[in-house]
Amino acid sequence: MTKVMSAALAFAMLGGGAARAADDVTLQLKWVTQAQFAGYYVAQEKGFYEEEGLNVTIKPGGPDIAPTQVLAGGGADVVVDWMPSALAAREKGLPLVNIAQPFKSSGMMLTCLAETGVKSPEDFPGRTLGVWFFGNEYPFLSWMSQLGIPTDGSDGGVTVLKQGFNVDPLLQKQADCISTMTYNEYWQVIDAGITPEQLVTFKYEDQGVATLEDGLYVLEDRLEDPAFVDEMARFVKASMKGWKYAEENPDEAAEIVLENDETGAQTEEHQKRMMREVAKLTAGSDGSLDEADYQRTVETLLGGGSDPVITKEPEGAFTHAVTDKALGS
């Protein structure tokens, strides 16, 4: 009886016509499978994409994968990227457009060993600071520019250590401070046996230089196709449903992430902790880009004297067309 009712319901939902094939969407993540991307995995596991007529493929990232290059090469329809990287790429000629902004707040910070004597940004000159590259360096460089601190290792400046995606430079005391995320690397330092009291942290949010992270980006010319806009609206709608479910059910969301981690490198404790921290960053977002947050990011990247991350106010770098359709449907 249940099967008959399900079939009848499906028939009705399709307007009594023949079953329509789901639209294929490929999402390229910014990094490896982890709770940072839980909303997408939850949406897939819970059938939220299927409900919107979508067949979504989620491609993990990694240290050798640049989402913007994957998008430019046709390997994905939509990517997760940070806005500084996206705006820098746009100014260089790759027409990326932000179609949604699941992350409302920034989780980026600089974490220092208290024993180094670093207590405030005024103590940075003469220090060695670990910095991620591959597009992640832009918020840091903008911050240093605004502080008037050279990053070339000269007198009065800082020495930049090109940091791998680990916390070894801090643990091995190769750097006074390293780049960390509130939901990931900071806890790796703690797990290594260093107590919070032995650390000094500088959250970009607290320093007034926070820039938007983990937004969804597509190529500009694809937005000229109404069918693609509709497809992305359904994708964003389902993704945000996944994010809100993950916020409310962090442990279950973390378990779903672990089920999708083909490397087996993640641990349950770390992912559950990460999910609870990530939930703080997506809280308050319905997926639409807040123009005040966008403008703050742009002004941060434009600031900094002679070496800004971007040199002019971007035009057409975001659209509300997708989220307006997603939220209105």
N, C-alpha and C positions, 0 to 999 in steps of 0.2 A: 504494500500500500504506500509506504514511504517513497519507494522508487517511482511509483506512478505520479505521486504528488510532486516530486522533485522535477520530473520530466515535464509535467504540465506547467510548473512554475517557470522553468527555463524557457519553455515554448512561449509563454506569455510575455516574459521579459524581452524576448526577441521580437515581440510584435507579431507572433504567429508565423514568422518567416523561417527560412533556413538558418541554421546555426552559423554565426559569423566567426571567422577565425580571429583569434586574439592578435592585437598589434604587438610586434616585437620591439622591445626597448632595451638597449644596452647601457648600463650605468658603469662608469669607471670611477673607482674610489681613489682617494688621495693616498691611502696607505693600506697596510695589510688588514685582513679581517680582524676586527676588534670592536669593542663596544662603542667606539667613536662613530660607528656607522650602524648602530643597532636598529635604528628606525627603519632602514631599508630591508634588513634581514627579517625583522618582525613583520613588515608589510608583506613580504614574500611568503613567510611561514604561515601567517594567519589568513592568507587568501585575499588580502586587501587589493593587491594588484589584479588578481583574477577577477574580482568583483567589478573592477573598472575596465575589464576587457583587455588586459595587458599581460604579455608574457615577458617578464623582466629577467634579464641576465645581469648579475652583479659580478663585476670583474675586480678582484683585489688589486691594490697597488703594491708598491714596494720601493726600495731605495733606487732602483734603476728604471722606475716607471714615472714619467712625467704626464699627468692627466691631460694637460693642454696639447701635448704632442700626439697622444692617442686620439684626442678629439679631432685635431687637425688632419690626422691621417685616416679618418673615417672608421676608427676602431671602436667608437662609442657614439651614442646619441647625446648623452648628457654626462657631465663629470662633476665630481665634488672637488672644489678648490678653494683656497683662501683668496680673498679679494685683492690684497696687495699683488700677489702673483698674477691674478687675472687682469688687473688694470695695467700692470707693467707689460704683460704680453700683448694687451690690446694696443698700447701705445707703440709697440714694436711692429704692429701690423696684423696680429691674429685677432679677428673680430669676435671676441668672447662677450657674451651678454649674460648677466645674472638674471635668472628667471624665478628664483626663490631663495629664501635665506632661513633655513631651519635653525641655525645657531644664532641666538640673540646676543650672547656674550662671548668674550674672549677667554680662553684658558691658558694663554701663553704667559710665561714668566721667566725671569732669570733667577736661578737658585745658586747661592754662594755658601761656602763654608764660613761660619762665623769666625773661626780661628784666623782667617786671612785679614780680619779687621775691616772688611767692607761693611759699612753700616748704611750708606746712602749713595745715590748716584754720583755725588761729589767725590767718592772714593774710587771711582772706576779708573781714572787716568793712571797709567802705569801698570794696570792689571792685564791678565790674560783671560779673555772671555770666550767661552765655547759658543759657537753659532752654527745653526743648521743652514745649509744652502739649498740648492734646487728650488728656489722661489720662496723658501721659508726665511731667508735672511732679510727680506725687505722691511718688516716691522722693526727689527733691531737696528738696521742701518738708518732708518728714518728717526728713531729715538735718539741715537747717538748724534745725528746731524742737528737735531733740535737742541741737544745739550751742548753742542759745539765741541764735541769730543772727536778728534780724528780717529779713524779705524785702521791706520797704516802702521801702527807700532811706533810712531814718532814720539818725541818728547811731548808730554801732555796728552797723549792719546792712549788708545788701548791696542793690545795685540789680539787679533782675532784668530782663534783656533778653529779651523774647519772641523766641526763636531760631527762624528758619526751619529747614527740614531740609537745612541746608548748613553749611559752616564759614566762611562769609564774615565773620562778626563777629570771629573771631580773626585771620583774614588781614588784615582791614582795621583791626584794633586798636580795634574798637568795644567789645570786651569783653576783660577780663583772662583769663577762662576760659570755655569753652563745653562743652556736653554732647556727648559722643561715645560711640560704641560701639566696643568692642575690634575688632570685625570690619568696621567701615564707616568712620565719619567720621574716626576717628583716622588711618586710612591716607589719607584725602583730604587731611588736613593735611600728611602726609609727602609725598604726591605733588605738593603745591603748592610743595615745595622747602624746607620746614622740617625740620631734622634732629631725631631723637629727643632729642639732647642739648640742644636749644633748648626742650624741652618739660618740663613737670612734670605728671604725671598722678595722679589720685586715683580708684582703682577702688573702687566701692561695696562690693565684696566685702571689700577690705582695711580699709575703714572700719567694718565691722560693721553696715552698714545696707543690705546687698544685699537686694533683694526679688525674688520669682520673676517671670520673664519668660516670654513665649511658651508659654502653656498653652492647652489646648483647652477651650472653654466652650460650654454649651448652656443653654437655658431650662429651669428647674426642672420645670415641669409636663409637659414632654415625656418626662421620665424615668419618669413613671407608666405609660408604654406599654412593655411588655416587648419588643415588636417594635422599637421605637426603640432601646432599650438594646442589643439584639442587633446592630442596624445599626451603632451607634456602636462596639461592641466589635470588630466586623469592620473598621471604619474605622481604629480605633486600632491594631489588630494589623498591618494593612497599612502604615499610616503609620510605625510604629516599625521595621518591616522596611525601609522606605525610608530612614529615618534611619540605621540601622546600615549599610546599603549605602553611603550617602553618606559616613559617617565613614571607611569602609574604602577608598572610591574617590573621594576629594575632587575630583580633576580631572574625572573623568567626570561626577560630580554637577553640577559647575559648568557643564559643557557642556550638560547637560540643561536647567539653568535658563536658559541663554542661548537655547536653542532655543524656550523658552516665553515669552521676553521680546518681546512684540509691539511695544514702543516702540523697541527697538534701542538703548536708552540705556546699557546695561551693557557693560563691556569684559571680555574674557576674563581679562586679568591680574588685575583687581580682583575678579572673581567667584571665581576660583580661590583667591586669597588669603583672601577672605571665607569661603569654604567651609572652609578649613583652620582658621580662627579659630572659626567656628561649631561645628565638630566638637569643640572643647575644651569647649563649653558643653553639648552634648548627651551627651558622654561620661559613662558611669555611669548613665544613665537607661534604664529599661525601659518608660517611659511612665507608670508609676504615681507618684502624688504622695507624696513623703516628708512625713509629718506634722510632722517636726521643721523642715523647710524652710518648711512652711506656717505653723507657729507663729512662727518667726522673722520671717516677713513680717508677720504680724498684729501682733506686738509692736512691730515697727518703725513700722508705720502708726499704732498706738495711742499710741506715745510722742510726746513733744514738747510737753508742757505744755498750753497753752490752745488750741492750734490743730491738733489731730491730724487725720490724713487720714480716719480712721474713728473713731467715738466709742464704739463698743461691740464686744465680741467677736462676730464673725459666727456665725450658726448655719445649718447646712445648705449652706455655701458650696462644699463639695466632696463627691465620692462616689468610692468605690473600686469601685462595682458594675460599671462599664464595664471598667476595667483588670483587675479580677479575672476577668471573663469572657474578656477578650482574651488574658490570659496563661495562662489555664487551658484554652483551646481549641486 
